[in-house]
Amino acid sequence: MEPVTLTSLPVAGIGLAVVAAALLALGNELQSRGVAAVSSKGLGAKQLRKLALNKVWLLGTVSFVLSIIIQIASLSLAPLIVVQPVGVVALVFAALVTAITTKRMPSKRVVRSILICVSGVAVFVGVAAVVSHQSPIDEVQLITILIVLGVVLLAVAGAVLFFHRPGRRMPPILFVMFGGLLTGFVATLGKTVIVRVQVVLSDRLMLDSATVLTGFCVLAILVAGGLSIYFVQLSHTTSNPEVVVAGLTVIDPFVAVILGITILGEAAGAPIWAVLVFVVAGAVAVSGVFLLSRAQRKDAAEVGETPGTATG
């Protein structure tokens, strides 16, 4: 019997990704309701303490954490650029959960936006499953990912400081985008740690430079993950659950896939047509996020609700 390897169970990896997407949608809805019960204008230290005691938010957080764990498990069974985009099905689950909790069917605008997102990602995953492959991750790749993350964190900090000035207000979509952006790095770094652990299990543990870099990757996961969670909670104060899920399941894999292709080399040797499809399909999926944000706000205006306010 052949041993199980990173590429031996891609279908199982995709299946786990779907389960993770369902848990993400559920956790997102519960967290949104928890945040709405605490604050609708921002999250300071006082509001964060209240969140920590909110049972609905805590239940949502448990679901969110389980989603991350299962997603990481899926990354151990299939390439990053195949598994990560599958999470976009969370948009469908989110729409169903919202329809059930609000007792109101999604508008045609919302459904159309979700279909655009799902279609773009479906094409991307279909092509990625054909042309992608995995190879051992070396130290240069680890260092490159950490450097890129450092640059991104500086850029995010700069944007926050820029909009923190009097008379300026952070566009709500940026909270979602920052959350999805950092989550993409968490997935990529998680993949590198998984590969490194598998190497360690097949060989004896040595305190070498690769092991030290793996430790830095774990630290980076904690930092990026913590900031991502914070931005996601902020996005709940300004956007509805579908938009937040869109940011986590479209922007997140978009970033992870770029890193997987450019740094991890998972699409090395892919034909030109595949690269063109990646670009077009990715653009279509991301455009669906913006359309969904616009549709959500139009629907909220029509029924007299404030985006980000849970109903039930």
VOGU-3710 file (C-alpha; in Angstrom, 3 decimals, decimal comma):
1> mepvtltslp> 0,000/0,000/0,000  1,383/3,386/-1,011  1,852/5,952/1,758  -0,457/8,942/1,936  1,252/12,015/0,527  0,359/15,664/0,051  -1,063/14,982/-3,391  -2,671/11,570/-2,827  -6,062/12,721/-1,522  -7,051/15,929/-3,357
11> vagiglavva> -10,751/15,041/-3,410  -10,734/14,537/0,371  -8,973/17,903/0,704  -11,681/19,600/-1,349  -14,366/17,867/0,727  -12,835/19,125/3,958  -12,638/22,615/2,456  -16,401/22,528/1,823  -17,037/21,523/5,465  -14,743/24,337/6,591
21> aallalgnel> -16,706/26,762/4,402  -19,984/25,745/6,047  -18,521/26,267/9,525  -17,078/29,611/8,427  -20,481/30,808/7,220  -22,162/29,716/10,461  -19,443/31,232/12,642  -19,536/34,432/10,649  -23,287/34,827/11,133  -23,054/34,180/14,875
31> qsrgvaavss> -20,106/36,564/15,283  -22,003/39,214/13,342  -24,929/38,929/15,727  -22,630/39,016/18,729  -20,882/42,156/17,485  -24,224/43,814/16,656  -25,364/43,189/20,235  -22,259/44,917/21,602  -21,522/47,769/19,211  -22,386/49,154/15,788
41> kglgakqlrk> -19,797/51,949/15,643  -16,484/50,320/16,491  -14,654/47,965/18,807  -12,620/49,390/21,637  -11,300/47,664/24,740  -14,694/47,917/26,457  -16,553/46,378/23,521  -13,975/43,606/23,188  -14,460/42,671/26,846  -18,202/42,487/26,281
51> lalnkvwllg> -17,662/40,302/23,219  -15,615/37,871/25,291  -18,700/37,358/27,488  -21,238/37,169/24,675  -22,371/33,539/24,286  -23,500/33,958/20,672  -20,166/35,511/19,674  -18,228/32,822/21,551  -20,191/30,090/19,775  -19,426/31,784/16,482
61> tvsfvlsiii> -15,747/31,960/17,415  -15,698/28,213/18,161  -17,222/27,546/14,745  -14,702/29,922/13,148  -11,757/28,182/14,848  -13,041/24,752/13,821  -13,281/26,073/10,282  -9,619/27,101/10,367  -8,530/23,728/11,791  -10,422/21,777/9,141
71> qiaslslapl> -9,138/24,090/6,419  -5,562/23,453/7,553  -6,288/19,725/7,461  -7,503/20,104/3,878  -4,256/21,873/2,967  -2,364/18,752/4,011  -4,192/16,737/1,350  -4,120/18,977/-1,725  -2,260/21,945/-3,224  -2,933/25,387/-1,755
81> ivvqpvgvva> -4,168/26,845/-5,051  -6,721/24,025/-5,379  -8,105/23,874/-1,844  -8,111/27,495/-0,709  -10,458/28,884/-3,393  -13,054/26,181/-2,613  -13,953/28,209/0,476  -16,000/30,532/-1,728  -18,923/28,123/-1,329  -19,227/29,737/2,109
91> lvfaalvtai> -20,997/32,554/0,241  -23,776/30,142/-0,633  -23,974/28,838/2,943  -23,950/32,432/4,263  -26,834/33,404/1,992  -28,827/30,380/3,193  -28,084/31,096/6,867  -29,035/34,761/6,463  -32,251/33,847/4,644  -33,203/31,463/7,456
101> ttkrmpskrv> -32,368/33,821/10,326  -33,948/36,917/8,749  -36,839/34,987/7,166  -36,187/36,936/3,978  -34,932/35,505/0,690  -31,782/37,054/-0,817  -32,465/39,673/-3,481  -31,688/39,051/-7,132  -28,758/41,472/-6,829  -27,229/39,439/-4,008
111> vrsilicvsg> -27,793/36,116/-5,785  -26,277/37,498/-8,983  -23,195/38,784/-7,116  -22,705/35,436/-5,363  -22,998/33,568/-8,667  -20,305/35,825/-10,158  -17,979/35,055/-7,225  -18,645/31,329/-7,314  -18,308/31,127/-11,104  -14,955/32,911/-11,104
121> vavfvgvaav> -13,553/30,702/-8,359  -15,000/27,505/-9,878  -13,161/28,159/-13,137  -9,989/29,008/-11,226  -10,110/25,801/-9,145  -10,921/23,660/-12,167  -7,840/24,857/-14,033  -5,641/24,831/-10,910  -6,533/21,202/-10,223  -5,171/20,298/-13,664
131> vshqspidev> -1,954/22,335/-13,791  -0,900/22,610/-10,127  1,686/20,507/-8,327  3,583/20,563/-5,036  7,246/20,452/-4,158  9,261/20,766/-0,934  9,396/24,325/0,454  12,916/25,669/0,902  14,337/28,349/3,192  14,363/31,037/0,514
141> qlitilivlg> 10,616/30,588/0,009  9,976/30,776/3,756  12,000/33,986/4,073  10,291/35,502/1,023  6,816/34,855/2,448  7,803/36,403/5,786  9,273/39,484/4,056  6,148/39,965/1,935  3,981/39,641/5,053  6,104/42,281/6,784
151> vvllavagav> 5,602/44,676/3,870  1,852/44,004/3,879  1,612/44,652/7,632  3,403/47,974/7,162  1,018/48,898/4,334  -2,026/47,998/6,447  -0,660/50,024/9,371  -0,083/52,965/7,019  -3,655/52,782/5,729  -5,066/52,638/9,260
161> lffhrpgrrm> -3,018/55,674/10,320  -4,011/57,563/7,159  -7,754/57,106/7,764  -7,393/57,649/11,520  -6,898/61,370/10,963  -9,746/63,798/11,781  -12,265/64,132/8,980  -11,356/60,805/7,407  -13,208/57,533/7,654  -12,027/54,065/6,735
171> ppilfvmfgg> -14,140/52,713/3,838  -16,070/49,704/5,217  -14,888/47,428/2,416  -11,275/47,912/3,594  -11,991/46,169/6,905  -13,195/43,160/4,922  -10,272/43,322/2,509  -7,668/43,581/5,282  -9,238/40,604/7,058  -9,198/38,519/3,885
181> lltgfvatlg> -5,693/39,681/2,957  -4,171/38,608/6,270  -6,146/35,364/6,331  -4,553/34,530/2,978  -1,128/34,800/4,588  -2,284/32,628/7,488  -3,296/29,913/5,004  -0,016/30,158/3,093  2,123/30,108/6,214  0,010/27,272/7,572
191> ktvivrvqvv> 0,784/25,304/4,432  4,532/25,868/4,870  4,339/24,707/8,486  2,391/21,594/7,453  5,005/20,681/4,855  7,806/21,295/7,366  6,121/19,126/10,017  5,715/16,312/7,491  9,423/16,540/6,730  10,221/16,408/10,448
201> lsdrlmldsa> 7,997/13,361/10,916  9,840/11,581/8,135  13,219/12,547/9,554  14,653/13,337/12,961  14,074/16,825/14,393  17,084/19,094/14,095  17,545/22,625/15,374  18,667/24,014/12,038  17,864/27,220/10,168  14,760/25,690/8,575
211> tvltgfcvla> 13,391/24,776/12,012  14,030/28,318/13,272  12,290/29,763/10,206  9,355/27,435/10,824  9,146/28,890/14,328  9,020/32,385/12,850  6,260/31,193/10,521  4,218/30,015/13,514  4,747/33,412/15,173  3,728/35,172/11,954
221> ilvagglsiy> 0,565/33,029/11,809  -0,365/34,180/15,309  0,222/37,857/14,474  -1,511/37,813/11,079  -4,302/35,622/12,426  -4,930/37,888/15,410  -5,069/41,017/13,247  -7,279/39,251/10,725  -9,762/38,304/13,440  -9,807/41,901/14,690
231> fvqlshttsn> -10,478/43,322/11,218  -13,202/40,733/10,674  -14,930/41,832/13,875  -14,667/45,474/12,763  -16,152/44,552/9,409  -19,163/43,092/11,222  -19,951/46,600/12,506  -20,175/48,019/8,979  -21,127/45,174/6,637  -23,587/42,311/6,479
241> pevvvagltv> -22,421/38,682/6,921  -22,447/37,921/3,175  -19,947/40,710/2,476  -17,659/39,610/5,313  -17,736/36,013/4,092  -16,989/37,256/0,580  -13,866/38,980/1,829  -12,679/35,890/3,656  -13,465/33,427/0,871  -12,558/35,418/-2,236
251> idpfvavilg> -9,828/37,859/-1,236  -8,238/35,299/1,112  -7,745/32,601/-1,563  -6,859/35,234/-4,156  -3,906/36,270/-1,984  -3,020/32,697/-1,030  -3,114/31,606/-4,654  -0,826/34,459/-5,756  1,658/33,425/-3,067  1,265/29,766/-3,995
261> itilgeaaga> 1,988/30,479/-7,633  4,704/33,140/-7,358  6,595/31,927/-4,269  5,728/28,273/-3,644  5,790/27,471/-7,357  2,622/25,358/-7,315  1,826/26,394/-10,900  5,379/26,328/-12,215  5,384/25,182/-15,808  1,679/25,956/-16,294
271> piwavlvfvv> 0,796/26,885/-19,891  0,138/30,505/-20,839  -3,572/29,850/-21,328  -3,838/28,645/-17,708  -2,163/31,803/-16,429  -4,573/33,939/-18,451  -7,516/31,989/-17,047  -6,174/32,525/-13,511  -6,031/36,289/-14,082  -9,482/36,592/-15,668
281> agavavsgvf> -11,228/34,206/-13,250  -9,604/35,910/-10,261  -10,707/39,333/-11,499  -14,268/38,064/-11,973  -14,381/36,611/-8,453  -13,023/39,777/-6,822  -15,450/41,954/-8,805  -18,223/39,839/-7,333  -17,141/40,949/-3,846  -17,578/44,599/-4,728
291> llsraqrkda> -20,900/43,907/-6,437  -22,060/41,994/-3,371  -21,082/44,888/-1,102  -23,044/47,305/-3,300  -26,053/44,974/-3,514  -26,079/44,517/0,248  -26,134/48,265/0,836  -28,906/48,827/-1,701  -31,002/46,092/-0,095  -30,362/47,529/3,379
301> aevgetpgta> -31,417/50,990/2,200  -34,624/49,622/0,691  -35,721/47,908/3,917  -34,417/50,648/6,192  -31,640/48,636/7,875  -28,098/49,608/8,761  -25,420/47,370/7,173  -23,855/45,169/9,772  -26,945/45,114/11,999  -28,267/41,656/12,639
311> tg> -31,917/41,028/12,355  -33,977/38,222/13,665
//
